[in-house]
Amino acid sequence: MTLKYLSGEEIIKGDRVLFHRGPGQVELVADALGNPDTDWYVKEYGGGVMIRDAVAGRTFIPADQIDEYEDLEFVARLDAA
């Protein structure tokens, strides 16, 4: 399963985003079983993403609700330097 922003880019851990018009970052992407850090999210919600921002703290968005989050916008990838 590949999770994507409304704009079509794949959601990747570390992405810089706008979340409800404020800066945020993708903290985790739970899109497949096999990762002990994210398996619980896949089993419980069918996958999803955790967004971290200064206002809400951490927000988990289940995979089947990502298309409803118009306030989640891709900004940039984390530098791979």
GISULGI-V606480 format. One record per residue. RES is the residue in three letters. PHI is phi in whole degrees, -180 to 180 (NA if undefined). OMEGA is omega as a letter, one per 30 degrees, with the letter a starting at -180 (* if undefined). NEAR is the number of other C-alpha atoms within 10 Angstrom. Layout:
res:RES phi:PHI omega:OMEGA near:NEAR
res:RES phi:PHI omega:OMEGA near:NEAR
This chain:
res:MET phi:NA omega:l near:9
res:THR phi:-114 omega:l near:14
res:LEU phi:-92 omega:a near:20
res:LYS phi:-132 omega:l near:15
res:TYR phi:-72 omega:l near:16
res:LEU phi:-59 omega:a near:16
res:SER phi:-77 omega:l near:10
res:GLY phi:106 omega:l near:9
res:GLU phi:-70 omega:l near:12
res:GLU phi:-68 omega:l near:13
res:ILE phi:-84 omega:a near:21
res:ILE phi:-128 omega:l near:19
res:LYS phi:-52 omega:l near:17
res:GLY phi:97 omega:l near:17
res:ASP phi:-56 omega:l near:20
res:ARG phi:-86 omega:a near:21
res:VAL phi:-137 omega:l near:24
res:LEU phi:-103 omega:l near:18
res:PHE phi:-128 omega:a near:23
res:HIS phi:54 omega:l near:15
res:ARG phi:72 omega:l near:10
res:GLY phi:-114 omega:a near:13
res:PRO phi:-69 omega:l near:16
res:GLY phi:-153 omega:a near:25
res:GLN phi:-146 omega:l near:24
res:VAL phi:-77 omega:a near:24
res:GLU phi:-89 omega:l near:18
res:LEU phi:-153 omega:l near:19
res:VAL phi:-125 omega:l near:24
res:ALA phi:-108 omega:a near:27
res:ASP phi:-126 omega:l near:20
res:ALA phi:-163 omega:l near:16
res:LEU phi:-73 omega:l near:15
res:GLY phi:118 omega:l near:10
res:ASN phi:-115 omega:a near:11
res:PRO phi:-58 omega:a near:8
res:ASP phi:-74 omega:a near:11
res:THR phi:-124 omega:a near:18
res:ASP phi:-55 omega:a near:17
res:TRP phi:-58 omega:a near:14
res:TYR phi:-66 omega:l near:22
res:VAL phi:-68 omega:a near:19
res:LYS phi:-67 omega:a near:12
res:GLU phi:-79 omega:a near:9
res:TYR phi:-119 omega:a near:15
res:GLY phi:78 omega:a near:17
res:GLY phi:100 omega:l near:24
res:GLY phi:154 omega:a near:24
res:VAL phi:-134 omega:l near:23
res:MET phi:-109 omega:l near:17
res:ILE phi:-106 omega:l near:25
res:ARG phi:-114 omega:l near:20
res:ASP phi:-144 omega:a near:18
res:ALA phi:-74 omega:a near:11
res:VAL phi:-89 omega:a near:11
res:ALA phi:-88 omega:a near:11
res:GLY phi:83 omega:l near:9
res:ARG phi:-118 omega:l near:15
res:THR phi:-130 omega:l near:14
res:PHE phi:-94 omega:l near:18
res:ILE phi:-113 omega:l near:18
res:PRO phi:-59 omega:a near:18
res:ALA phi:-54 omega:a near:21
res:ASP phi:-78 omega:l near:12
res:GLN phi:-114 omega:a near:9
res:ILE phi:-57 omega:a near:18
res:ASP phi:-64 omega:a near:14
res:GLU phi:-88 omega:a near:10
res:TYR phi:-92 omega:l near:13
res:GLU phi:-69 omega:a near:12
res:ASP phi:-90 omega:l near:14
res:LEU phi:-112 omega:a near:21
res:GLU phi:-123 omega:l near:20
res:PHE phi:-69 omega:l near:22
res:VAL phi:-115 omega:a near:13
res:ALA phi:-162 omega:l near:12
res:ARG phi:-86 omega:l near:15
res:LEU phi:-64 omega:l near:13
res:ASP phi:-61 omega:a near:7
res:ALA phi:-97 omega:a near:4
res:ALA phi:-75 omega:* near:3
